[in-house]
Amino acid sequence: MKKHIYIVLAAWITSAMMSSGSRSTIVVGGLIVDTLDEIEESREDMETAFPRLQIGDMLSTLPQTDFRSQPDPIRPAPSQNPALRHAFDGESFMRQGHWETALREFQRAMRLDRGNYAYVQRVAIAAALSGNYALADFHFRQFLEEHPDDVPSLVSRGGVLLRMTRYDDARESLNRALELEPTDIGAMYNKTFLRIIAEEDTRELSRQWEEMGVRDTIRIVQWLNADRTDMLRVMTPEQYQQSIAVMLGEGSQHHLAEIIQTFRSAISALERGDWVYYSGQLERIRIMGIRTMGIESELARSHAEMDDYRQAERIMSELAERFPGNAEIAYNHGYILMNLDSYEQALEAFTRAARLDEVHADARFGLACAYMGLDQPDAAWPILTSLAHEYPERMPEWLEGEALYLQAIRAHPDYDALKRSFQTRKAEAESQDQQAGGTPEAERDGGDETSME
C-alpha cells in the first residue's frame, strides 16, 4: 500500500516554477506529480506549456481549440487557411511571451474568419497580457455574449476590470464565475484583492486559502510576484502586503522572493529523490509563513518517504484537527497510522474519510486493510468483494505489497475467488472497450463532430 501514499490528495509539487514574460504569466505543466517517474513527464509538459494568463488562469492551447467556424470532417492545414495560419503564428508568439505581436496575429485571424469566437477569445487574452485592458474588456464582453457561462473568460474579464479600477463590474464578473465554479482559484485570487481594496473582513478568506494544495500554493506565489506592479497601481503597498498575508499566511509577505527560490530548490530535491533536503526546504517555507494544507501534507509525505512515520503522523494529526471535514486528510492520516500498526486509529480515520466522501474508493480499501490488521476478516471481506466488483482494474495495484494486512488478505481462504472475480470483471471491461473501439466514431459520438463553442 506504500506506493499509494497520498494518491488522493492533490498536494504534490509540480514542475511549475518557471515564469514567462514580464506581465502576469506562468508556465505550468498541468500535471499533479505523485511519483518520481512522472516528474520528467511534468518537466516535458512544462517546456511546451502555454503561458497561463494570470488574471484569468487560462491554459487552453491550440491543439485543444478548434478554430473552425463550421463543422468540417477534415481540418484544413494552416497553409490552406490564412486565418488558421495567423492563429498558429499567434500561438507561437504567445508561447514566447511576445504579447503585442501575438495580438496582431489573432486580430488578423479574427478579421479573416469573422464569427469565430475562438479568435475573439484569443484576441482578448493577448490584449490583456499586453496591457491593453480596454481592448481586452471589449473582446471578453463580445465572447461572453455568445458564451455567458465560460468561467475562464469571466475570471479573466474580472481581472481586467480590476486593473481598470472598475471594481463593481469586476466583482459582478467574478461572482458569476464563482457561482458556476465555487473553487476557481483565479476568481478567488482576484476577488481577494477586491475585498481588501474595499476593506472588508478577510478572516473567512484566510481560512479558504489555508486549504490550498501545493500546486495552487506555487501558482499563487508566482502570481503575486508577477502581479506586483499591476496591483500597486490599484491598491496601496500596505493593501498589497495584506493580500499576500491573506492568501499565503502571516509573515509570508516579507519573504516572497525567498519563497520562490526555496520552492525551486525543493522541486530540484524532489526530482533527485533527496527527501532529507526536500523536507528541509518545506520546513523553511513553513517558517517563512506558509502553512497551507498542501505544504503540511507534503511535509508529512516527505517524512513518510524517509520511514519517519512518527513525525509524519504528528503533522497529519494536526492537519486532521485543522481540517476535520477534509476526506483526503483523513485518508492520508489513516495511511500513516497503518504504517505505525495503529489499526484502530486508522479504522477511525478511514471511516471518517468514507463518511465525508461516500465514493472514496481508497478510503474503503483502507477500511478493509484496517479490519484485516485487527484480525476481523468478516468485516473486511464484504468491502473487498464490493471493490472487486466496482473497481476491478484497481485491485491488483491495491493488493501489491508486503504489508502484513496485505499478506493477510492474500492468505485468506476466499482470496482465490476474490482474485478470479476482479480478473473476470477486468477482462470483461477490456473486451467491452475493444468492442467500442470498433464502433464507427460518428455512431459512437452520436453524429458529426462539431466545432469549438
C-alpha positions as CSV (number, residue, x, y, z in Angstrom):
1,M,0.0,0.0,0.0
2,K,3.0,2.3,0.4
3,K,3.1,3.1,-3.3
4,H,-0.4,4.7,-2.9
5,I,0.7,7.2,-0.3
6,Y,-1.4,10.3,-0.8
7,I,-2.8,9.2,-4.2
8,V,-6.0,11.1,-3.4
9,L,-4.8,14.4,-2.1
10,A,-3.9,16.8,-4.8
11,A,-0.9,18.1,-2.9
12,W,2.1,17.1,-5.0
13,I,4.6,19.7,-6.2
14,T,4.6,20.2,-9.9
15,S,7.4,21.5,-12.0
16,A,5.8,24.9,-12.3
17,M,8.4,27.3,-11.1
18,M,9.3,29.0,-14.4
19,S,7.8,32.3,-15.3
20,S,7.5,33.6,-18.9
21,G,7.3,37.2,-20.0
22,S,7.0,40.2,-17.8
23,R,3.3,40.5,-17.2
24,S,1.2,38.1,-15.1
25,T,2.3,34.9,-16.7
26,I,3.4,31.4,-15.6
27,V,4.3,28.3,-17.4
28,V,2.6,25.3,-15.8
29,G,2.7,21.7,-16.9
30,G,-0.7,21.0,-15.5
31,L,0.2,17.6,-14.1
32,I,-0.1,16.7,-10.4
33,V,3.0,14.7,-9.7
34,D,2.7,11.8,-7.2
35,T,5.7,9.6,-8.2
36,L,9.2,10.4,-9.3
37,D,8.6,8.6,-12.6
38,E,6.1,11.3,-13.6
39,I,8.3,14.2,-12.8
40,E,10.1,14.1,-16.1
41,E,6.8,14.0,-17.9
42,S,5.8,17.1,-16.0
43,R,9.0,18.8,-17.0
44,E,8.4,17.9,-20.6
45,D,4.9,19.3,-20.4
46,M,6.2,22.4,-18.7
47,E,8.6,23.1,-21.5
48,T,5.8,23.2,-24.1
49,A,3.0,24.6,-21.9
50,F,1.0,27.6,-22.9
51,P,1.9,30.8,-20.9
52,R,-1.0,31.0,-18.5
53,L,-3.0,34.2,-18.3
54,Q,-2.6,35.1,-14.7
55,I,-5.7,37.2,-14.4
56,G,-7.9,34.5,-15.9
57,D,-5.8,31.4,-15.3
58,M,-6.4,30.3,-19.0
59,L,-4.3,27.3,-20.1
60,S,-6.1,26.4,-23.4
61,T,-3.7,25.5,-26.1
62,L,-4.1,25.5,-29.9
63,P,-4.4,21.7,-30.2
64,Q,-7.3,21.8,-27.8
65,T,-9.1,24.6,-29.6
66,D,-10.9,24.1,-32.9
67,F,-10.7,27.4,-34.7
68,R,-13.1,26.5,-37.5
69,S,-16.4,28.4,-37.8
70,Q,-18.2,25.4,-39.3
71,P,-18.1,21.7,-38.7
72,D,-15.6,20.0,-41.1
73,P,-14.6,16.4,-41.0
74,I,-11.2,17.3,-42.4
75,R,-9.4,20.2,-40.6
76,P,-7.7,22.4,-43.2
77,A,-3.9,22.8,-43.0
78,P,-2.7,26.2,-42.0
79,S,-1.3,26.7,-45.5
80,Q,-4.8,26.3,-46.9
81,N,-6.5,28.5,-44.3
82,P,-5.0,32.0,-43.9
83,A,-6.9,32.6,-40.7
84,L,-5.7,29.4,-39.2
85,R,-2.1,30.2,-40.2
86,H,-2.3,33.5,-38.3
87,A,-3.8,31.7,-35.3
88,F,-0.8,29.3,-35.3
89,D,1.6,32.2,-35.5
90,G,-0.2,33.9,-32.7
91,E,0.1,30.8,-30.5
92,S,3.8,30.7,-31.3
93,F,4.3,34.3,-30.2
94,M,2.2,33.7,-27.1
95,R,4.5,30.9,-26.1
96,Q,7.5,33.2,-26.5
97,G,5.8,36.0,-24.4
98,H,5.5,38.4,-27.4
99,W,2.0,39.5,-26.5
100,E,1.6,42.5,-28.8
101,T,2.9,40.5,-31.8
102,A,0.5,37.7,-30.9
103,L,-2.3,40.2,-30.6
104,R,-1.8,41.4,-34.1
105,E,-1.8,37.8,-35.5
106,F,-5.0,36.9,-33.7
107,Q,-6.6,40.2,-34.9
108,R,-5.7,39.2,-38.5
109,A,-7.2,35.7,-37.9
110,M,-10.4,37.3,-36.4
111,R,-10.8,39.6,-39.4
112,L,-10.4,36.7,-41.9
113,D,-12.8,34.5,-40.1
114,R,-15.5,36.7,-38.6
115,G,-17.9,35.0,-36.2
116,N,-15.3,32.5,-35.0
117,Y,-15.3,33.2,-31.3
118,A,-12.2,31.2,-30.6
119,Y,-10.3,34.0,-32.3
120,V,-12.3,36.6,-30.3
121,Q,-11.2,34.9,-27.1
122,R,-7.6,34.8,-28.2
123,V,-7.6,38.5,-29.0
124,A,-9.0,39.3,-25.6
125,I,-6.3,37.2,-23.9
126,A,-3.4,38.7,-25.9
127,A,-4.8,42.2,-25.3
128,A,-4.9,41.6,-21.6
129,L,-1.4,40.2,-21.5
130,S,-0.1,43.2,-23.5
131,G,-1.7,45.6,-21.1
132,N,-4.4,46.9,-23.4
133,Y,-7.2,46.4,-20.9
134,A,-9.9,48.4,-22.7
135,L,-9.5,46.3,-25.8
136,A,-9.4,43.1,-23.7
137,D,-12.6,44.0,-22.0
138,F,-14.3,44.8,-25.3
139,H,-13.5,41.3,-26.7
140,F,-14.2,39.4,-23.5
141,R,-17.6,41.0,-23.4
142,Q,-18.0,40.1,-27.1
143,F,-17.0,36.5,-26.3
144,L,-19.2,36.3,-23.2
145,E,-22.3,37.4,-25.2
146,E,-22.0,34.1,-27.0
147,H,-20.7,32.0,-24.1
148,P,-22.0,33.7,-20.9
149,D,-21.1,30.8,-18.7
150,D,-17.4,30.5,-19.7
151,V,-15.7,30.6,-16.4
152,P,-12.1,31.4,-17.6
153,S,-13.4,34.3,-19.6
154,L,-15.5,35.6,-16.7
155,V,-12.5,35.4,-14.4
156,S,-10.2,37.0,-17.0
157,R,-12.6,39.9,-17.5
158,G,-12.9,40.3,-13.8
159,G,-9.1,40.6,-13.6
160,V,-9.1,43.1,-16.5
161,L,-11.8,45.2,-14.8
162,L,-9.9,45.2,-11.5
163,R,-6.9,46.6,-13.3
164,M,-9.1,49.3,-14.8
165,T,-10.4,50.1,-11.3
166,R,-14.0,49.2,-12.3
167,Y,-14.4,47.4,-9.1
168,D,-18.2,46.9,-9.1
169,D,-18.1,45.4,-12.6
170,A,-15.1,43.2,-11.7
171,R,-16.9,41.9,-8.6
172,E,-20.0,41.1,-10.7
173,S,-18.0,39.1,-13.2
174,L,-16.0,37.2,-10.5
175,N,-19.2,36.5,-8.5
176,R,-20.7,34.9,-11.6
177,A,-17.6,32.8,-12.1
178,L,-17.7,31.6,-8.5
179,E,-21.4,30.8,-8.9
180,L,-20.5,28.5,-11.7
181,E,-17.3,27.2,-10.2
182,P,-17.0,27.9,-6.4
183,T,-13.4,26.8,-6.1
184,D,-11.9,28.6,-9.1
185,I,-8.5,29.7,-8.0
186,G,-8.3,32.6,-10.4
187,A,-11.7,34.0,-9.3
188,M,-10.7,33.7,-5.6
189,Y,-7.4,35.4,-6.3
190,N,-8.9,38.4,-8.0
191,K,-11.8,38.7,-5.5
192,T,-9.3,38.7,-2.6
193,F,-7.8,41.9,-4.0
194,L,-11.3,43.4,-4.4
195,R,-12.2,42.6,-0.8
196,I,-9.0,44.1,0.6
197,I,-9.4,47.3,-1.5
198,A,-12.9,47.6,-0.1
199,E,-11.5,47.0,3.4
200,E,-13.8,44.0,4.0
201,D,-13.2,41.3,6.7
202,T,-10.8,38.8,5.3
203,R,-10.8,36.1,8.0
204,E,-13.1,33.8,6.1
205,L,-10.8,34.2,3.0
206,S,-7.7,33.4,5.0
207,R,-9.4,30.1,6.1
208,Q,-10.2,29.2,2.5
209,W,-6.7,29.9,1.3
210,E,-5.3,27.7,4.1
211,E,-6.9,24.7,2.2
212,M,-4.7,25.1,-0.9
213,G,-2.7,22.2,-2.2
214,V,1.0,22.6,-3.1
215,R,0.2,23.1,-6.8
216,D,-2.1,26.0,-6.1
217,T,0.3,27.4,-3.4
218,I,3.1,27.6,-6.0
219,R,0.7,29.3,-8.5
220,I,-0.4,31.9,-6.0
221,V,3.2,32.7,-5.0
222,Q,4.1,33.2,-8.7
223,W,1.0,35.2,-9.4
224,L,1.6,37.6,-6.5
225,N,5.2,38.1,-7.6
226,A,4.2,38.7,-11.2
227,D,1.3,41.0,-10.5
228,R,3.1,43.3,-8.0
229,T,3.4,46.2,-10.4
230,D,-0.2,45.9,-11.7
231,M,-1.6,45.6,-8.2
232,L,0.3,48.6,-6.8
233,R,-1.4,50.7,-9.4
234,V,-4.8,49.9,-7.9
235,M,-4.0,49.5,-4.2
236,T,-1.7,50.8,-1.6
237,P,1.6,48.9,-0.7
238,E,0.0,48.1,2.7
239,Q,-3.0,46.5,1.0
240,Y,-0.8,44.5,-1.3
241,Q,1.2,43.2,1.6
242,Q,-2.1,42.3,3.3
243,S,-3.2,40.4,0.2
244,I,0.0,38.3,0.4
245,A,-0.6,37.6,4.1
246,V,-4.2,36.6,3.5
247,M,-3.5,34.2,0.6
248,L,-0.3,32.7,1.8
249,G,-0.2,33.2,5.6
250,E,1.0,35.9,8.0
251,G,4.7,36.6,7.6
252,S,5.0,35.4,4.0
253,Q,4.6,38.9,2.7
254,H,8.2,39.7,3.9
255,H,9.7,36.7,2.1
256,L,8.1,36.3,-1.3
257,A,11.2,36.3,-3.4
258,E,12.9,33.9,-1.0
259,I,9.9,31.6,-1.0
260,I,10.0,31.3,-4.8
261,Q,13.7,30.4,-4.7
262,T,13.0,27.9,-1.9
263,F,10.3,26.2,-3.9
264,R,12.7,25.9,-6.8
265,S,15.2,24.2,-4.5
266,A,12.5,21.9,-3.2
267,I,11.5,20.8,-6.6
268,S,15.1,20.1,-7.6
269,A,15.4,18.0,-4.5
270,L,12.2,16.1,-5.3
271,E,13.5,15.4,-8.8
272,R,16.7,13.9,-7.3
273,G,14.7,11.9,-4.7
274,D,16.6,13.8,-1.9
275,W,13.8,13.6,0.7
276,V,16.0,15.0,3.5
277,Y,16.8,18.2,1.6
278,Y,13.3,18.3,0.3
279,S,11.7,18.2,3.7
280,G,14.2,20.8,4.9
281,Q,13.1,23.2,2.1
282,L,9.5,22.7,3.0
283,E,10.3,23.5,6.7
284,R,11.9,26.7,5.5
285,I,8.7,27.6,3.6
286,R,6.7,26.9,6.7
287,I,9.0,29.2,8.8
288,M,8.5,31.9,6.3
289,G,4.8,31.9,7.0
290,I,3.2,29.4,4.5
291,R,1.2,26.8,6.4
292,T,-1.3,25.7,3.7
293,M,-2.8,22.3,3.8
294,G,-0.7,21.2,0.8
295,I,2.6,22.3,2.3
296,E,1.9,20.5,5.5
297,S,0.7,17.3,3.7
298,E,3.7,17.3,1.5
299,L,6.0,17.7,4.6
300,A,4.3,14.6,6.1
301,R,4.7,12.8,2.9
302,S,8.5,13.5,2.9
303,H,8.8,12.1,6.4
304,A,6.9,9.0,5.4
305,E,9.2,8.5,2.4
306,M,12.1,8.5,4.9
307,D,10.2,6.0,7.0
308,D,9.8,8.6,9.8
309,Y,6.2,7.7,10.3
310,R,6.1,9.2,13.8
311,Q,6.8,12.7,12.6
312,A,4.5,12.2,9.6
313,E,1.7,11.2,12.0
314,R,2.3,14.2,14.2
315,I,1.9,16.5,11.2
316,M,-1.1,14.6,9.8
317,S,-2.8,14.6,13.2
318,E,-2.5,18.4,13.4
319,L,-3.9,18.7,9.9
320,A,-6.8,16.4,10.8
321,E,-7.7,18.8,13.6
322,R,-7.4,21.9,11.4
323,F,-9.4,20.4,8.6
324,P,-11.9,17.9,10.1
325,G,-14.1,18.0,7.0
326,N,-11.4,17.0,4.5
327,A,-11.7,13.4,3.3
328,E,-8.3,13.3,1.8
329,I,-6.6,14.5,5.0
330,A,-8.5,11.8,6.9
331,Y,-7.5,9.1,4.3
332,N,-3.8,10.1,4.4
333,H,-3.8,10.2,8.2
334,G,-5.2,6.6,8.1
335,Y,-2.5,5.5,5.8
336,I,0.2,6.9,8.2
337,L,-1.4,5.2,11.1
338,M,-1.5,1.9,9.3
339,N,2.3,2.1,8.9
340,L,2.5,2.5,12.7
341,D,0.3,-0.6,13.2
342,S,-2.2,1.7,14.9
343,Y,-5.1,-0.1,13.2
344,E,-7.9,1.1,15.5
345,Q,-7.0,4.7,15.0
346,A,-6.5,4.0,11.3
347,L,-10.0,2.5,11.2
348,E,-11.4,5.7,12.7
349,A,-9.6,7.8,10.1
350,F,-10.7,5.7,7.1
351,T,-14.3,5.6,8.5
352,R,-14.3,9.4,8.7
353,A,-12.9,9.7,5.1
354,A,-15.5,7.3,3.8
355,R,-18.3,9.2,5.6
356,L,-17.1,12.5,4.2
357,D,-16.8,11.1,0.7
358,E,-19.1,8.2,0.1
359,V,-17.4,7.3,-3.3
360,H,-13.9,7.4,-1.8
361,A,-12.7,4.0,-3.0
362,D,-9.2,4.3,-1.5
363,A,-10.7,5.0,1.9
364,R,-12.9,1.9,1.6
365,F,-9.9,-0.2,0.7
366,G,-8.1,1.4,3.7
367,L,-11.1,0.3,5.9
368,A,-10.7,-3.3,4.6
369,C,-7.0,-3.3,5.3
370,A,-7.5,-1.9,8.8
371,Y,-10.0,-4.6,9.6
372,M,-7.5,-7.2,8.4
373,G,-4.9,-5.6,10.6
374,L,-7.3,-6.0,13.5
375,D,-7.9,-9.7,12.5
376,Q,-11.5,-9.0,11.5
377,P,-11.8,-10.6,8.1
378,D,-15.5,-10.9,8.3
379,A,-15.8,-7.1,8.4
380,A,-13.1,-6.7,5.7
381,W,-14.4,-9.2,3.1
382,P,-17.7,-7.6,2.1
383,I,-15.8,-4.4,1.4
384,L,-13.2,-6.2,-0.7
385,T,-15.9,-8.0,-2.6
386,S,-17.7,-4.8,-3.4
387,L,-14.5,-3.1,-4.5
388,A,-13.6,-6.0,-6.7
389,H,-16.9,-5.6,-8.5
390,E,-16.8,-1.8,-8.8
391,Y,-13.1,-1.2,-9.4
392,P,-11.6,-4.5,-10.8
393,E,-8.8,-2.5,-12.6
394,R,-7.5,-1.1,-9.3
395,M,-7.5,-4.3,-7.3
396,P,-4.1,-5.6,-8.5
397,E,-2.4,-2.3,-7.6
398,W,-4.2,-2.1,-4.2
399,L,-3.1,-5.6,-3.3
400,E,0.5,-5.2,-4.3
401,G,3.0,-5.0,-1.4
402,E,4.3,-7.0,1.6
403,A,2.5,-5.2,4.4
404,L,1.1,-7.7,7.0
405,Y,-2.5,-6.7,6.3
406,L,-2.0,-7.3,2.5
407,Q,-0.4,-10.6,3.2
408,A,-3.4,-11.5,5.4
409,I,-5.8,-10.7,2.5
410,R,-3.8,-12.9,0.1
411,A,-3.7,-15.7,2.7
412,H,-7.5,-15.7,3.3
413,P,-9.3,-18.8,2.1
414,D,-11.6,-16.8,-0.1
415,Y,-8.8,-14.8,-1.8
416,D,-8.6,-17.0,-4.9
417,A,-12.3,-16.5,-5.5
418,L,-11.9,-12.7,-5.0
419,K,-9.0,-12.7,-7.4
420,R,-11.0,-14.6,-10.1
421,S,-13.8,-12.1,-9.6
422,F,-11.9,-9.0,-10.2
423,Q,-9.8,-10.5,-13.0
424,T,-13.0,-11.6,-14.8
425,R,-14.6,-8.2,-14.3
426,K,-11.4,-6.5,-15.6
427,A,-11.3,-8.8,-18.7
428,E,-15.0,-8.1,-19.4
429,A,-14.4,-4.3,-19.2
430,E,-11.4,-4.5,-21.5
431,S,-13.4,-6.6,-24.0
432,Q,-16.2,-4.0,-24.0
433,D,-13.6,-1.2,-24.6
434,Q,-12.2,-3.1,-27.5
435,Q,-15.7,-3.6,-29.0
436,A,-16.4,0.1,-28.5
437,G,-13.2,0.8,-30.3
438,G,-14.5,-0.9,-33.4
439,T,-17.7,1.2,-33.5
440,P,-17.7,3.9,-36.1
441,E,-16.7,7.1,-34.5
442,A,-19.7,9.1,-35.8
443,E,-22.1,6.5,-34.4
444,R,-20.3,6.3,-31.1
445,D,-20.3,10.1,-30.7
446,G,-23.9,10.4,-31.9
447,G,-23.2,12.3,-35.1
448,D,-20.7,14.6,-36.9
449,E,-18.1,16.3,-34.8
450,T,-18.8,19.9,-34.0
451,S,-16.7,23.0,-33.9
452,M,-15.5,24.6,-30.7
453,E,-18.1,26.5,-28.9
